[in-house]
Amino acid sequence: MATKKAASLKVKLVKSTIGSKKDQIATVEALGLRKVGDEVIQPDNAQTRGKINKVCHLVEATEVKA
């Protein structure tokens, strides 16, 4: 039986958080992003997708095949 590898998401901050609400800034920080242009690899799960959905106007997400 083959095991399925978990997919990951590459999340990039493309817009500044200046002027954003406090909860959106906290969400961006929770994703591990600090400066515009920063990229992080996050696991593809419901929690990560919810965070990305909350700040979709600030970040860009692409799926990374493992």
C-alpha positions in Angstrom: 0.0 0.0 0.0 1.5 3.3 -1.1 1.6 6.2 1.4 0.4 9.6 0.3 2.8 12.4 1.0 1.3 15.5 2.5 1.2 18.5 0.2 2.5 21.9 1.3 1.7 25.5 0.5 4.2 28.2 -0.3 2.9 31.5 1.1 4.4 34.8 0.0 3.6 38.2 1.5 3.0 40.5 -1.5 1.4 43.5 0.2 2.3 45.4 3.3 0.3 45.1 6.5 0.4 48.8 7.2 -3.2 50.0 7.6 -4.5 46.5 8.1 -6.6 45.4 11.1 -4.8 44.0 14.2 -6.2 40.5 13.7 -5.0 40.5 10.1 -1.5 41.6 11.1 -1.5 38.8 13.8 -2.6 36.3 11.2 0.2 37.2 8.8 2.7 36.9 11.7 1.2 33.5 12.7 1.9 32.4 9.1 5.6 33.3 9.8 5.7 36.3 7.5 7.4 39.6 8.5 8.4 41.6 5.4 7.0 42.0 1.9 8.6 39.3 -0.2 9.0 36.8 2.6 8.1 33.2 1.7 7.4 30.3 4.0 6.3 26.7 3.5 3.2 25.7 5.5 1.4 22.4 5.7 -1.7 22.1 3.6 -4.4 21.7 6.2 -7.7 23.5 7.2 -6.0 25.8 9.7 -3.4 27.1 7.2 -6.1 27.5 4.5 -8.2 29.5 6.9 -5.4 31.8 7.7 -4.6 32.3 4.0 -8.3 33.0 3.4 -8.4 35.7 6.1 -5.5 37.6 4.5 -6.0 36.6 0.9 -5.6 40.3 -0.2 -2.1 40.4 1.4 -0.6 37.0 0.5 -0.1 34.7 -2.5 -0.3 31.0 -2.0 0.9 28.2 -4.3 0.8 24.5 -3.9 4.2 22.7 -3.6 4.4 19.0 -4.4 6.5 17.0 -2.0 
